């Protein structure tokens, strides 16, 4: 197990989009769950939480995974009971095999 394995304290479903012909000359986007992986979500700062309290605000989140986890840019992380987090960037640290980091954006639901 990687160095961060014991810190990955939750399981999160990973969803990936693909396009399929709609039979009428166009295409539909189809989402499918590709895996459920162990992960850790960093807590947002107080300033980020305050900004996200606004209706339809976007909140940046950082998620961590074991190295080699199949999470890609454009995927969605869909933790139960929370809004989906869209992965917009994937990073590995300078020391290979340590962890995988995904920077994500969550759109807060309108509470009205």
PyMOL commands that set and color helices and strands:
alter all, ss='L'
color gray80, all
select helices_A, chain A and resi 5-7+46-52
alter helices_A, ss='H'
color red, helices_A
select strands_A, chain A and resi 10-21+27-41+58-65+76-78+85-92+100-107
alter strands_A, ss='S'
color yellow, strands_A
deselect
rebuild
show_as cartoon
